[in-house]
Amino acid sequence: MRYLYALVFLCLALHASAQKQVYIPGVFLTDPALSTWSYSRSVQSENFVCFWGPVVGEHPEIYSDPNLRFTPAHVLDTLEKLYDKFVHEIRFCNEDTSTNLGKYKIIIVINDTWPPGGPTGWAFGSSYDDVIGAMWVHPNAVRDGAVLSHELTHSLQGQNNIDRNKAGGFRNQSTGSFWETHANFMRLQVYPQFAKEDVPRWMATRSFQYSSTRHHYCAFNLLLTIQELDSLGMVSRLWHESAANEHPLITYRRLKGWTQSQLNDFIWEYAKRDVIADHTVLGTGAYIRAERRRLQNAEPHYLWRQYTLLKRVNDSLPRYVVPDYQAPQDYGYNIIPLHPTCANRIVKVKFRGHAETAGAGWRYGFVAVKTDGTTARYSASYSASEAEVTFAMKEDETLLYLVVSGAPSSHTTYVWEAGFPKIKRFPYEISIVNAAPEGYQAGFRDEFRSAGHIHANGGGWVSNSATVDASVYVGPKAIVRGAARLTGNVRVEGTAWVENAVLSNDVVVSGNGHVFGGTLSGSVQVTDNAILNYCTLSGNVVAKHNALEWGVTLGSGVVVGGDAETGSCSTSGVYLQTPHFNNGRAACDGKGAADVSNIDVNPAYALFSNEAMAISGSPECVPAEFLQNLALTATPATSYVSPWESLAAIKDGFTPAGSGDRGHGVYGNWNNPNSFQWVQYEWPQSYLINKTEVYWFDDNTGVRIPDTAYAEYWKDNAWVSLGPVPVQRDVFNTVFPGGIRTNKIRLLMRSNIQSTGIIEWRVWGSDSALPAPGYKLLSFAGTRTDGANQLQWETMADDLIAHYELEYGTDSIHFIRVATVAKNLAQRYRTTHASNSGNSYYRLRQVFISGSSAYSTVVKISTVTENLAMLATASTSYVSPWETLGAVNDGFTPLHSNDKSNGAYGNWYNPDSLQWVAYEWPANSVIDKVDIYWFDDGGGVRTPTTAYLEYRNDSGWVRVADVPLVKDAFNQVPLNGLNTSRLRVVMKNNVESTGILEFRVWGYYSLPAAERLIVLYKDPSYNKL
């Protein structure tokens, strides 16, 4: 790169005509500050000329003030690289000699280096005299390409309107927001890591209309979707081919040849991807997901309005309505997590939109996400204003979401800062069967309830670091965290979140209100979805709707709401918009609720009746407490079994270590190569089948994994296909029948060259979808007490129960009845059974008046010390995407601290921060000791400098012991009979991140039988046991 200073430039200017010229803007001659320009304070490159003022002299790279010091050559070097990307590679602009860009160099003006009255501020990009692109940047904004790429895009956007698209180019004020969206999108083409920028704001405002100035800097996901589905060139075409006064979405609609309905389909296509940031281009999705994880682990208060929380319409019915302030606007959308409540995880939703607003429309559908959080399955999108839709989750899917987007029947282009009351919203109601929406599930926000306790007045969560007076009310779903100080008659209600703030007097934070930092006093109300960060509010201030305030002081009778982001104000008034002359508001102007600016264009509506929202033909629900392995009680049959093998082996509850594991016997049909053989289960009554799992036998010789397998069930005196069965080695192969009812099921299998076999075949289901409406087994647990085994359980709505039968066995397969227990009014039960067995197994048979029955899961009471980690559920503050949390409890014995042969847990990049790995069991365990083998790769993951164990009790996490920090060895910590169901290790390295190869917990416990692969059932909404 050649940089040409004044004299050199004057010589070369006489040479070849291909050399771009320097255009001197008229303002350089007329403005008192800019007229001090000089070529001696400039530098040039092939496509740029940079001017700075006399304040920093002719050598700004050595100027004394570091905030104004910069190196001109470095600035132009960065800009030339960006120019090459944007102009030569992406071809956003044309630079042939017929264009101004082909004739002149883009002008760079360095702000705050001029005499008083000269250019000042952070960074801006546009053009000079409608001739050539320009940007005005502060020295601190030119340190790298982050700002320069954004402002160069603005310069080129302006150049497009000069050289190519002289009528369109989104020069109308109503489309001005798209300039910022596109500038940040172009930056991603060079610096994709900036996809994570301002993730909280996007999550908090994605229900807003697409061109909202509340999120126009971070609305680039739609352009990423266009880049993925069409091309990067299509994004450029929006600028090149837009018509005068045309909105970019209408430009896209026209270029695609779409109808408005097809555009709405595309909007849902883009909206659904936001659930997991499903963007593969440039790796942007990975950056967004990583930032969401970081926020959840380190700064959860920034999650704000991550999801839409519906309002329940009727406490006795599963009816909900989207809050009016969160109803999707034009092309905005809601993401609503749905938490299945049935073991078969078949969810049905009735959707009904309110069409009172002119042009109202919707798109909606389901998104199911796998455990890895990076893979999603999408349903079709639905557009009817009233419809019932069903979705069945697959076994490897752990999360389910409903996505609803605003789909206007005709497009509306809003003026810049139209104001919340002037933007259309499209409300809707839903009824849900077999799932609870976000905010109504058991364990809501439990991941943020650590190191704290339940507040006696209200039952909400308070961190131990917070100070909350006994007079303060904290509701059961509310959270108070950090160094918050709450006194007086303060109330924190609904799903409100208060952190690091001081609240006093009669302050009320309700709805999904959020207060971080700051001081609130008097009778202040924060409600709905309002967010306050570091604000000072006093008197009778109300913050409501989607108000978002930063560091302001509000007093008197101020009401902020809508989508307002205002400055400080103590003039009584209603502020539902960010002040702008387009919405008729000035800062703190005192206008009231009746002012025209606050009159909502959206008509009021009445909720639908219960009858109108009733769901017809609900899918059968298999409650988790009734789900059992029906194979254990089935009568097996087969087309043929080898005399030395065992048909009974397939239903003994064994969990194989691999497809060659003959430890509990196997079924095989050798010598029957290339022929269909079958195995069948039959019961004396029909059962509701939820899923079936088969573990194939393969001895690598005459019995091999099938090439073809499928399942059938008996219906109306004929076999009906359930479809193919997977034929994977070393795993259970699963089929979801979809809630069939039958008394016979069979597997058919064939190997093309050898015979076939099975190690274990499980069939999960129940004898009834709901033996007694409303009935639940809330808990069933056991423990060793005074030399005997004590079993206890609790139920609800057991009016239709006849009695309970406790069954005992020395293994998990064979049981005898040892007690019959009559039901009681308290619905709480306890009985004792004498057993000297090291391992005792119990199950509870719940016998209904109708004669039907349901079994609980199996509880194992053990006095044999073993590695409980193998059956724990592990969780963590963070795990690097390329590592695996599952490595910590796989039973592996490492050779050294960098032995990753069985995988490793690591939390890079989290230097000098406390990270944790936790184990949870369904019931208390008696823990003797813990062994931890640290992971240390000699680089970014090192042995901790601090580590300790914590266990969870009713008050929160309690520190119990430090963990040694020895490398290349198990670090042992004696716990001497600690009784808990949750244990975690907390670790930190002062300069790097940390990791674990193996985390063992030795003890004995009351736990489900491992061989049954069933967890001890405990209703997640119940916490008494």
ABEGO torsion letter per residue (X at the ends): XBBBBAAAAAAAAABBAABBBBBBBAAAAABAAAAABBAABBBBBAABBBBBBAAAEABAAABABAAABBBAAAAAAAAAAAAAAAAAAAGABBABAABAAAABBBBBBBBGABBBGBBBEABBBBBBGGABBBBBBBAAAAABAAAAAAAAAAAAAAAAAAAABAABGGABAAAAAAAAAAAAAAAAAABAAAAABGAAAAAAAAABBAABAAAAAAAAAAAAAAAAABBAAAAAAAAAABBBGBBAAAAAAAAAGBBAAAAAAAAAAAAAAAAAGBBABGGAAAAAAAAAAAAAAABAAAAEBABBBBBBABAABBBBBBBAAABBBBGBBBBBBBBBABAAGBBBBBBBBBAABBGBBBBBEBBBBBAAGABBBBBBBBABABBBBBBBBBAABABBBBBBBBBBABBBBBBBGAEAAABBBBBBBBBBBGBBBBGABBGBGAAABBGBBBBABGGBBBBAABBBBAABBBBAABBBBEABBBBEABBBBEABBBBGBBBBEABBBBEABBBBEEBBBEABBBBEABBBBGBBBBEABBBBEABBBBGBBBBEABBBBEABBBBBBABBEBBABBBBAAAGBBBGAGBBAABAAABBABBBBBBBBAAAABBBGBBBBBBAAABBBAAAABBBBBABBBAABBAAAAAAGBBBABAABAAAEBBBAOBBBGBBBBBBBBBABBBBBABBBBBBBBAGBABBBBABBBBBBBBGGBBBBAEBBBBBBGBBBBBBAGGBBBABBBBBBBBAABBBBBABBBBBBBABABABBGBBBABBBBBBBGGBBBBBBBBBGAAABABBBBBBBABAABBBBABBBBBBAAGBBBBBBBBABABBBBBBBBBBAAGBBBBBBBBBBBABBBBAAAABBBBBABBBAABBAAAAAAGBBBABAABAAAEBBBAOBBBGBBBBBBBBBABBBBBABBBBBBBBAGBABBBBABBBBBBBBAAEBBBABBBBABBGBBBBBBAGGBBBABBBBBBBBAABBBBBABBBBBEBBBBBBAAAGBBBBBBAABAAX
